[in-house]
Amino acid sequence: MSQRLRKVVFPVAGLGTRFLPATKVVAKEMLPVLDRPLIQYAVDEAVDAGADTLIFVTNRYKHAIADYFDKAYELETKLEQAGKKELLRVVQNVLPKNVRCVFVTQPEALGLGHAVLCAKAVVGDEPFGVILPDDLIWNSGASALRQMAELAAFENSGVIAVEEVPREQTNKYGIVDATPVSDRAALIRMMVEKPKPEEAPSNLAVVGRYVLPGRIFQLLESTKPGAGGEIQLTDAIDALLKQERVLAYRFEGERFDCGNKLGLVKATMHFALQDPALAAATRDFVASH
């Protein structure tokens, strides 16, 4: 795990049913937070962590994400002819030139573990990151994945992002039982997927960031369906714990759960208040309602 993090997997095959009817035609990862889609925030985080290969695990119906990162010749030509240089720069800079995108199809919705396994042929046996774009994590300094990648390289271990959640919500998350080793890191003893509150070993919940060794693919291949009848990444990581150290990491930053409407609204409000052109008007609007 001391190897530099080069590849990041984005499981984006979900149907986004919480945002129907919009997601009938728009991929949920393309829903905007202000003027940028969710997937852009996730990609920016991966690039900040040093990744140069982005692997999108998608389904056969989702073309918008690939279109977004592709070159838009007609649009760029019109912007250039109109002298709209700033907008042209924005359109051309959604992805650094040294970063490539790879798209892999998940043929069936068999769970997060299965989605990650679909990326095996591209990742190989090197350490890699996983970002769930639904979890938008904002930090004015080093991104959450960058913090995790640096810790993984230093400690030569896997790293999983966690945060405390109300105990009554443990049945919505993977939950870890861990022993603290520093202010923000803890050595994971065990993991369990979506336990009932009375059965949860803690209230430390796994959120959508992982740095994992390539051997996780071997464990995923032998992981049987678990909670919800799906192949759970949590179960494979629990098996990994028997072979090597994995750390839980309480990242620096603020997480917005944009997999639901309230989280998307909160994220939009947060970034509106960070924007000098929008902050005052946003505060005035909120105060008047």
C-alpha positions as CSV (number, residue, x, y, z in Angstrom):
1,M,0.0,0.0,0.0
2,S,3.0,2.3,0.0
3,Q,2.5,2.6,-3.7
4,R,1.1,5.9,-5.0
5,L,-2.7,5.9,-5.5
6,R,-3.2,6.0,-9.3
7,K,-6.6,4.6,-9.9
8,V,-10.0,5.4,-8.5
9,V,-13.3,3.5,-9.0
10,F,-16.7,5.3,-9.2
11,P,-19.7,2.9,-8.8
12,V,-22.3,4.9,-10.7
13,A,-24.7,2.2,-12.0
14,G,-27.5,3.0,-9.6
15,L,-30.9,4.1,-10.8
16,G,-31.3,7.1,-8.5
17,T,-34.9,6.2,-7.6
18,R,-35.0,8.8,-4.8
19,F,-34.9,11.5,-7.4
20,L,-37.5,10.2,-9.8
21,P,-38.9,11.5,-12.2
22,A,-35.7,13.6,-12.9
23,T,-33.5,10.4,-12.9
24,K,-35.7,8.8,-15.5
25,V,-33.5,10.6,-18.1
26,V,-30.7,12.2,-16.0
27,A,-28.1,10.2,-14.2
28,K,-28.3,11.0,-10.5
29,E,-24.5,11.7,-10.6
30,M,-25.2,14.5,-13.1
31,L,-27.6,16.3,-10.8
32,P,-26.2,19.8,-10.2
33,V,-24.9,21.4,-7.0
34,L,-25.0,24.9,-8.3
35,D,-23.4,24.7,-11.7
36,R,-21.4,21.5,-11.4
37,P,-22.7,18.0,-11.3
38,L,-22.1,15.7,-8.4
39,I,-19.7,13.6,-10.4
40,Q,-17.4,16.6,-11.0
41,Y,-16.9,17.0,-7.2
42,A,-16.0,13.4,-6.9
43,V,-13.6,13.5,-9.8
44,D,-11.9,16.6,-8.5
45,E,-11.3,14.8,-5.2
46,A,-9.8,11.8,-7.0
47,V,-7.5,14.1,-9.0
48,D,-6.4,15.9,-5.9
49,A,-5.5,12.5,-4.4
50,G,-3.1,11.9,-7.3
51,A,-5.2,9.6,-9.5
52,D,-4.7,9.6,-13.3
53,T,-7.1,6.7,-14.2
54,L,-10.7,7.1,-13.3
55,I,-12.9,4.0,-13.7
56,F,-16.6,4.5,-13.9
57,V,-18.7,1.3,-13.3
58,T,-22.0,2.2,-15.0
59,N,-25.0,0.5,-16.6
60,R,-25.9,0.2,-20.2
61,Y,-28.4,3.1,-20.0
62,K,-26.2,5.8,-18.6
63,H,-24.4,7.7,-21.3
64,A,-24.5,11.2,-19.7
65,I,-21.4,10.7,-17.6
66,A,-19.3,9.6,-20.5
67,D,-20.7,12.5,-22.6
68,Y,-19.8,15.0,-19.9
69,F,-16.2,14.0,-19.8
70,D,-15.9,13.8,-23.6
71,K,-14.9,16.7,-25.8
72,A,-17.8,18.9,-26.9
73,Y,-16.5,20.1,-30.3
74,E,-19.6,22.0,-31.4
75,L,-20.1,23.7,-28.0
76,E,-16.4,24.7,-27.8
77,T,-16.4,26.0,-31.3
78,K,-19.4,28.2,-30.7
79,L,-18.0,29.6,-27.4
80,E,-14.7,30.3,-29.1
81,Q,-16.3,32.1,-32.0
82,A,-18.4,34.1,-29.6
83,G,-15.3,35.2,-27.6
84,K,-16.6,33.6,-24.4
85,K,-13.2,32.6,-23.2
86,E,-14.1,32.1,-19.6
87,L,-16.9,29.7,-20.4
88,L,-14.7,27.9,-22.9
89,R,-12.1,27.4,-20.2
90,V,-14.7,26.0,-17.8
91,V,-15.9,23.5,-20.4
92,Q,-12.4,22.4,-21.4
93,N,-11.2,22.0,-17.8
94,V,-13.6,19.4,-16.4
95,L,-10.7,16.9,-16.5
96,P,-7.0,17.5,-16.6
97,K,-5.3,16.4,-19.8
98,N,-3.1,13.8,-18.0
99,V,-6.2,12.0,-16.6
100,R,-8.0,9.2,-18.5
101,C,-11.5,7.8,-18.1
102,V,-12.4,4.2,-18.4
103,F,-16.0,3.0,-18.5
104,V,-17.0,-0.5,-17.4
105,T,-20.5,-1.9,-17.5
106,Q,-22.1,-3.6,-14.5
107,P,-24.5,-6.1,-16.2
108,E,-26.7,-6.6,-13.1
109,A,-27.3,-4.5,-10.0
110,L,-25.7,-7.0,-7.6
111,G,-24.4,-4.7,-4.9
112,L,-21.5,-2.3,-4.2
113,G,-19.0,-5.2,-3.8
114,H,-20.0,-6.5,-7.3
115,A,-19.7,-3.1,-8.8
116,V,-16.1,-2.7,-7.4
117,L,-15.3,-6.2,-8.7
118,C,-16.3,-5.2,-12.2
119,A,-13.2,-2.8,-12.2
120,K,-10.7,-5.7,-11.5
121,A,-9.4,-5.9,-15.1
122,V,-8.6,-2.2,-15.1
123,V,-7.2,-1.9,-11.6
124,G,-5.1,-5.0,-11.5
125,D,-3.3,-5.8,-8.3
126,E,-2.3,-2.3,-7.2
127,P,-4.0,-0.2,-4.4
128,F,-6.9,1.9,-5.6
129,G,-9.5,4.3,-4.3
130,V,-13.3,4.1,-4.3
131,I,-15.5,7.1,-4.3
132,L,-19.3,7.0,-4.0
133,P,-20.4,10.3,-5.6
134,D,-23.5,10.5,-3.5
135,D,-21.3,11.4,-0.6
136,L,-20.0,14.9,-1.4
137,I,-17.2,15.8,1.0
138,W,-16.0,19.4,1.1
139,N,-12.7,20.5,2.5
140,S,-10.9,23.8,1.8
141,G,-7.6,22.0,2.0
142,A,-6.6,18.4,1.2
143,S,-9.6,16.3,0.0
144,A,-10.8,13.4,2.0
145,L,-9.4,10.8,-0.4
146,R,-6.0,12.6,-0.5
147,Q,-5.9,12.5,3.3
148,M,-6.7,8.8,3.2
149,A,-4.2,8.0,0.4
150,E,-1.4,9.7,2.3
151,L,-2.3,7.7,5.5
152,A,-2.5,4.4,3.5
153,A,0.9,5.0,2.1
154,F,2.4,6.0,5.4
155,E,0.8,3.1,7.4
156,N,1.1,0.5,4.5
157,S,-2.6,-0.4,5.1
158,G,-6.1,-0.1,3.7
159,V,-8.1,3.0,4.9
160,I,-11.8,3.5,5.1
161,A,-13.6,6.8,5.8
162,V,-15.9,6.8,8.8
163,E,-18.0,9.3,10.8
164,E,-20.2,9.1,13.8
165,V,-23.9,8.7,13.2
166,P,-26.9,8.6,15.6
167,R,-27.2,5.1,16.9
168,E,-30.7,4.7,15.6
169,Q,-29.3,5.1,12.1
170,T,-26.8,2.3,12.2
171,N,-29.1,0.1,10.1
172,K,-28.4,2.4,7.1
173,Y,-24.6,1.9,7.1
174,G,-21.7,-0.4,7.4
175,I,-20.5,-0.1,11.0
176,V,-17.0,-0.7,12.3
177,D,-15.6,-1.9,15.7
178,A,-12.2,-0.2,16.0
179,T,-9.4,0.6,18.4
180,P,-8.1,4.2,18.2
181,V,-4.4,4.5,17.2
182,S,-4.3,8.3,16.7
183,D,-6.7,11.3,16.9
184,R,-8.3,10.4,13.6
185,A,-7.4,6.8,12.9
186,A,-8.5,3.6,14.4
187,L,-7.5,-0.1,13.8
188,I,-10.6,-2.0,12.6
189,R,-11.4,-5.2,14.4
190,M,-14.6,-6.1,12.6
191,M,-17.2,-4.7,10.3
192,V,-20.9,-5.4,9.9
193,E,-23.3,-4.3,7.2
194,K,-26.4,-2.3,8.4
195,P,-26.8,-3.8,11.9
196,K,-29.8,-3.1,14.0
197,P,-29.1,-0.3,16.5
198,E,-29.2,-2.7,19.5
199,E,-26.7,-5.0,17.7
200,A,-24.3,-2.4,16.3
201,P,-20.7,-2.6,17.8
202,S,-20.5,1.2,17.6
203,N,-21.9,4.2,15.9
204,L,-18.9,4.7,13.6
205,A,-20.3,4.4,10.1
206,V,-18.5,3.8,6.8
207,V,-19.1,6.5,4.3
208,G,-18.3,6.6,0.6
209,R,-14.5,6.7,0.5
210,Y,-12.1,3.7,0.5
211,V,-8.4,3.0,-0.2
212,L,-8.0,-0.7,-0.7
213,P,-5.3,-3.2,-1.8
214,G,-5.7,-5.1,-5.1
215,R,-6.1,-8.4,-3.2
216,I,-9.7,-7.2,-2.2
217,F,-10.8,-8.5,-5.6
218,Q,-9.9,-12.1,-4.7
219,L,-12.0,-11.8,-1.6
220,L,-14.9,-10.2,-3.5
221,E,-14.9,-13.1,-5.9
222,S,-15.5,-15.5,-3.0
223,T,-18.0,-13.2,-1.1
224,K,-21.5,-14.6,-1.0
225,P,-24.5,-12.4,-1.2
226,G,-25.2,-10.7,2.2
227,A,-27.5,-7.9,3.4
228,G,-30.2,-7.3,0.8
229,G,-29.1,-10.3,-1.2
230,E,-26.2,-8.3,-2.6
231,I,-22.5,-8.8,-2.7
232,Q,-21.4,-6.4,0.0
233,L,-18.0,-4.6,-0.1
234,T,-18.2,-4.5,3.7
235,D,-18.2,-8.4,3.9
236,A,-15.0,-8.6,1.7
237,I,-13.3,-5.9,3.8
238,D,-14.2,-7.9,6.9
239,A,-12.5,-10.9,5.4
240,L,-9.5,-8.7,4.5
241,L,-9.1,-7.9,8.2
242,K,-8.1,-11.5,8.8
243,Q,-5.1,-11.0,6.5
244,E,-3.9,-7.4,7.1
245,R,-4.5,-4.1,8.9
246,V,-7.2,-1.8,7.8
247,L,-7.7,1.6,9.4
248,A,-10.9,3.6,9.9
249,Y,-10.3,7.3,9.3
250,R,-12.3,10.2,10.5
251,F,-11.6,12.6,7.7
252,E,-11.3,16.4,7.9
253,G,-14.2,17.9,6.0
254,E,-18.0,18.2,5.8
255,R,-20.0,15.4,4.3
256,F,-23.3,15.9,2.4
257,D,-25.4,12.9,1.7
258,C,-26.6,13.8,-1.7
259,G,-28.3,10.4,-2.2
260,N,-31.4,12.1,-0.8
261,K,-33.2,15.4,-1.5
262,L,-32.3,17.1,1.8
263,G,-28.6,16.3,1.4
264,L,-28.6,17.8,-2.1
265,V,-30.4,20.9,-0.9
266,K,-27.9,21.3,2.0
267,A,-24.9,20.9,-0.3
268,T,-26.4,23.5,-2.7
269,M,-27.0,25.9,0.1
270,H,-23.5,25.4,1.4
271,F,-21.8,26.1,-1.9
272,A,-24.1,29.1,-2.6
273,L,-22.9,30.6,0.7
274,Q,-19.3,30.0,-0.3
275,D,-19.8,31.8,-3.6
276,P,-19.1,35.6,-3.2
277,A,-21.6,36.3,-6.0
278,L,-24.4,34.4,-4.3
279,A,-23.8,34.4,-0.6
280,A,-25.6,37.7,0.3
281,A,-28.6,37.0,-1.8
282,T,-28.8,33.4,-0.4
283,R,-28.7,34.7,3.2
284,D,-31.4,37.2,2.4
285,F,-33.6,34.6,0.8
286,V,-33.3,32.2,3.8
287,A,-33.9,35.1,6.3
288,S,-37.1,36.1,4.4
289,H,-38.5,32.6,4.6
